[in-house]
Amino acid sequence: MEGVIEIIGTIVIEGGKYLISKALDDLGNWIWRAFTDEDGDGVPDDPENPFREWDEEPEDWDPFDPIPVDPVVPVDPVEPDTSNDTQIIIVSPDGSMMIYDEAGNITAEVADTAYSLWLSENGALDKRFENYSVSEALLLFIALGALVGMVCKIFKRRKL
């Protein structure tokens, strides 16, 4: 049993008062466990070894009373931002951008930042050869072939 045990109440079994918890097992089933608390501090004496376990909710258990919470009034209340303005910047794989902004608040600096972030993640010279698409690989081979052909023509022997 791993994790934190939340004690939710008490139960009386054969004249003894025990702490009770409710937890989910690995299969998603609720398991009810009773733990001993001989010192009465509200913490199980041995959280790894429950006194008794049930697959269904046991009868006659008493939940703890909810802790009363005093309402706290802030000294200087701050109004929450209730604007639901949607701002979306989409950068397609070829680098073109589509901007959607309900309020029209996206500035050129924000768009430039989005593009520079996209470029740092998807720059053409930063991509490993294994991640090239078929068309990118073919273009690379054509460019290399053209470069080799140009170098061969420059250094070709000429007959006079």
Disulfide bonds with the S-S distance in Angstrom:
none
